[in-house]
Every structure is written in C-alpha cells, then in structure tokens.
Amino acid sequence: MLAPEPFFQPRGTAFSVLYRLQALSSFGHTIDLVTYPLGEDRSFPGVTIRRVSRLPFLRAIKIGPSWAKVPLDFLMFWKAFFLLATRKYDLIHSHEEAGFMALLLTRIFNVKHLYDMHSSLPQQLANFEFTRSRLLHWLFRRFEKWTLGTADAVITICPELDRIVERISPKTWRMMIENVMEEDTAATPAAVHTDVLQRLGLPAHLATAKLILYAGTFEPYQGLDLLVDSAAIVAKRRSDAVFLIVGGKPEQIAAFQARASSLGLSEKVIFTGWRRSEEIPLFMSIADILTSPRTKGVNTPLKIYSYLRSGKPIVATRTITHTQVLNDAVSILANPDPESFAEAILRGLDDLTLCHQITEAAKKLAADQYSFESYTDKMRTVCARLSPSLEAR
C-alpha cells in the first residue's frame, strides 16, 4: 500500500488509509504500508509501516498539493521499487498521487493495481489554488486518465467521484466505499456533562451554553470564514449560543481569532486548537449543533458519516460536497452565505421537534447505508474482484 502523506495524522486521506488497513488486516492480509516519515504509528495485525527517510528540511506537510511532497514521493517510489523487487505481492494498493507511481511499477513487476481515489487530483490543483500552470494541470489530467484507465479496480469515496470515473474511464471496474467512521458518538448524559468539559479542558460555564461545534482543518475550502461571520448573526438572537471550533494550526487560529474579535465575538467563539482524533467524539457528545460549512470541493467530509450516527442535528451548506449524502430529511441545509447559515443554526436551536425528526432520520440513514458492516462487505467485494485468493484469506 502506497500512501503519500503523513500517517497517521488527523486528516481526510489518512483516516481513509487507517480504515482500509483496519478492514484488510481483519481479513487476514499482510500489508507493507509505504508512507512518509511523519505521523504516529498505528498497529494492526499483519501491517508493517515502512517509512521513507526523514529529510532534515521537512518537518510538516500541509494538506493538499505541496512542493514539499515531491522529494518524499521520489523516495516512496524507490522504496516501493525495492520492496517489489525483493518480495512477492498480490497487488499494489495506491492512494492519491501514488496512483501515478503505480502506472510504472505495475508494468515493471506485473502486479495488479487497486487505485483508491479520494479526490480528483486536477481538481485539487484548482481548489487549493496551487498553480496556474496550464502544463501542470494538463499533465495531472493525463496522468489521472491513465491511472483510471489502467487500474484493475478503483475505489471512490463519494458519488461525485464515482461519476468522474464513469465519465473518464467508463470501462474501469469501480466500487464506491464511503469513509465510514466507527466511533462512540452517543449523547452524554447531563450528569456527566461537566466532567466531559473538565476532561477536555473547557470552561465549566459552557455546561449551560448551547454549543455549536465545528471540528476539522482550517483550509480555505472548509468555510471557516462563513462560520465565524454567521456566529455574529446568531449571537444577536441567542445570547446562550457559543461556537466551539476544534482544529487548526496556530497561525490559522490567530487569524480567525482576530476576525472573531473584530466582530465582538471573543467570548462567543472558542478555539480549542488541534486535538487528538480520539477526543472528537467527546466534543460531539456535548454539542447541541454539529456544523459543516464547507464551500468548495466535491468530496463528502468524513465527519458527516459520524455526524449522522450522533443523534445531534447537522447544519451544513447546500453544496454537492454535502447533498450527495445529506438532504432536508436528515439535516438542516443552508445556502453558503452567513445569513442563510445563521438562520439554519437558529432553526436547529429553536425547533426541537424538527431536530428530533432529522436526527432520527439521520440515524436510520446511517444504519441502512453507511454502517461499518456495509463498509467491510464492500472491501471484501473489491478483494474478490482482484483475486479469489485475496477474498479467501
């Protein structure tokens, strides 16, 4: 398995790699994971993490396209080459741009290729405003087409990516496997609410507040500016509303703290900074509203699947990134502007009947379509497609 990113760090594709390893390990497979030198080790039976050499001038890799990834991807290619030359593998399972590496490796070593498509890489160049080079955009489109056209199987993570594969390479066998997260997101009883706040290092007075939660990265496409601006509108109508924003790098947090302060929201918007992924269910358990203000992209945020199971009302933007999973029966959707998003949050705070209806419908949707059992069944189907011997292990 080739994962060109820090593993493990709490970011989208790293979570996906984690779940793939968890499932494949449970099937009895043996996996060599080739990845970056950054991140925390995670242990699964049969899984060996083989990191490339640490480079002294690289201490972090930002989310999305990055020139810093180029030397690490070069090292990954040659580590994979050495492993394939000295060991026998059933297949190469590639993530993100490692699919480009597999174009060559599969031909040299005559091994099957499973491409895990977490996003359209040409779209990433545009969404992250990485470069305006027409040549680079053209190259990524060509490499993506070659990768999809030559892979023995492709996994997509959402309907929009599935449509992209169908358009670019309709003959390619593919399976859509949403990134289901198996977490404890049950509501916290009021009696222990204060204990959870203390455990998370949050002020005790938040026990009486209505908490609106955002948890995730602070990248531009996430819509944090939309969320902070909507908080100013909510605060005028609900004095008990507090926005709890989890995640972000120090410099990103400072910028949004300044924005919140300029709107008079210093006490109404609380930034917790980066927290361990294991703590996110605790934050969800004390929240009254779960938000996803994402404004760009087509990939469904991973957190949406755990939000559906949480029993808490979801407020999200009415964009393709959400509507390919969410609808008005299971969430409160709003246009991606501060006024609409604020009104949606206020509906979630004020209309308890609506909240009960959408949370019950959301839990049913999660159980019917996005269960962890369904996830593992789909992974077994992929294995069976690639080789009967893979399915049998």
Number of C-alpha atoms within 10 A of each C-alpha: 24 27 23 23 28 21 25 18 17 19 16 17 25 19 19 20 21 16 19 19 23 17 18 23 17 14 18 15 16 16 20 17 20 24 27 25 20 19 16 11 11 13 12 17 14 15 19 15 18 18 20 20 14 13 10 6 7 13 10 12 15 12 15 15 20 12 10 14 18 12 12 21 21 12 19 24 22 14 18 23 17 11 15 19 12 9 7 10 16 13 20 23 22 25 25 20 24 23 27 19 21 27 17 13 20 17 11 12 14 13 16 21 25 25 28 29 24 20 22 20 19 18 15 16 19 14 16 17 11 13 12 10 10 9 10 13 17 12 13 20 17 13 18 22 14 16 23 27 18 18 23 18 21 24 23 23 22 23 19 18 20 18 13 14 24 15 10 15 17 13 11 16 17 22 18 19 21 25 27 24 20 13 12 15 20 15 17 16 10 11 8 12 19 20 14 19 18 12 11 15 10 16 10 14 9 17 17 11 17 19 24 24 22 22 22 22 20 19 16 13 15 18 18 21 18 18 22 23 19 20 26 19 17 24 19 9 10 15 11 13 23 23 25 21 26 20 21 20 12 10 9 14 19 13 11 18 18 13 16 21 14 10 14 13 20 14 10 22 23 17 18 16 14 17 15 9 15 11 11 19 18 20 22 26 20 26 23 23 22 28 25 23 27 25 22 16 20 21 20 26 20 19 18 22 24 22 25 28 25 24 22 27 28 28 25 27 24 21 20 18 21 23 16 15 19 24 15 11 15 24 27 24 24 21 15 19 17 21 17 15 28 23 16 23 26 19 15 25 19 12 10 11 9 17 23 16 14 23 22 18 18 26 20 15 19 19 15 10 15 22 18 18 13 16 20 20 13 17 21 17 13 22 20 14 15 17 14 10 10 18 18 12 13
